[in-house]
Amino acid sequence: MGVHAVTGSASGMGKAAADKLRSAGHTVIGVDIEEADVTADLATPEGRRAAANGVLQAAGGRLHGAVLAAGLAPAPGSGPRIAQVNYLGVVELLEAWRPALAAADKAKVVAFSSNATTTTPLVPRRTITAFLDGDPEKAMRSVKHFGRAAPLMIYAASKLAVSRWVRRHSVLPEWAGAGIRLNALAPGAIRTPMIERLLSSPAESKAVESFPVPIGGYGDTSQLGDWVVFMLSDAADFLVGSVVFVDGGSDAYFRPDSWPRPGRLRELAGYLRKLKPSDARKPRAAP
Ligand code: NAD
């Protein structure tokens, strides 16, 4: 049985995952703004520090798993908090917890992304870059001209940046090389309190209800909790750097031919040139 940190443990998919892990006999250290083992506001640097340290203290220096589910949906006026919680609330905590994850055998991480990453048009590249450079204020400034759609853009960009951060870091010696399996889960519309809030607002509900879901309806919170538990289990020992979409087919509906796509010669050849044959199965060095 392991020790797992779960952010967003008070509601929705984070709560479902935490409940299932506890029922299976694991120790869970829940992090949330209220009703958690470690209460902290992940929208502030002090809150993120308190969350990171609170978990490390409770875990005694070794974490077998981490689930980063705390997040905010796009809503009027929520942009700055989305930028802080959805991106820095994931990567700052993971950076702080990395040594404790490396200290466990085959530790696993599930960071919450979203299918908003691939189904939201016009997300500016510079917004994603600003996040990856650790500058959420710059990310906010870069979407100002979208007006009422700015929270949607910052939401999609925050989740794109989380996915990209996961893929970039997952293969490095500090992560894969330390035995840590780092992956992301990208849900579609799942019937959690987050979606219920959007459905209860006339302006937001129209957009949610008209969004195409080929299988119909909404995803089930408990089933998404099962996906998290699966991605933390031994079955996921060979899963690294994946962004797992569980979205009723929306991503495939919009972009059937965009992924997988053949790797570009520049991507593959540039990398292979740097490798000696004996290095080919070692994790890539930090850029
Ligand atoms: P939820 O609203 O039910 O739960 C989110 C949790 O995050 C809450 O307990 C909330 O208190 C916590 N949280 C929010 N701001 C916080 C802060 N500043 N500090 C600490 N905790 C904070 O949402 P959910 O639907 O279960 O979403 C979980 C994750 O999945 C989120 O990252 C969300 O963006 C993502 N997601 C959700 C959907 C969906 O349809 N529900 C789809 C795609 C991705």
Residues whose N, C-alpha, C, O or C-beta is under 5 A from the ligand:
A	BS01	NAD	G8 S9 A10 S11 G12 M13 G14 D32 I33 A40 D41 L42 A43 A69 A70 G71 L72 V85 F112 S113 S114 N115 P187 G188 A189 I190 T192 P193 M194 I195
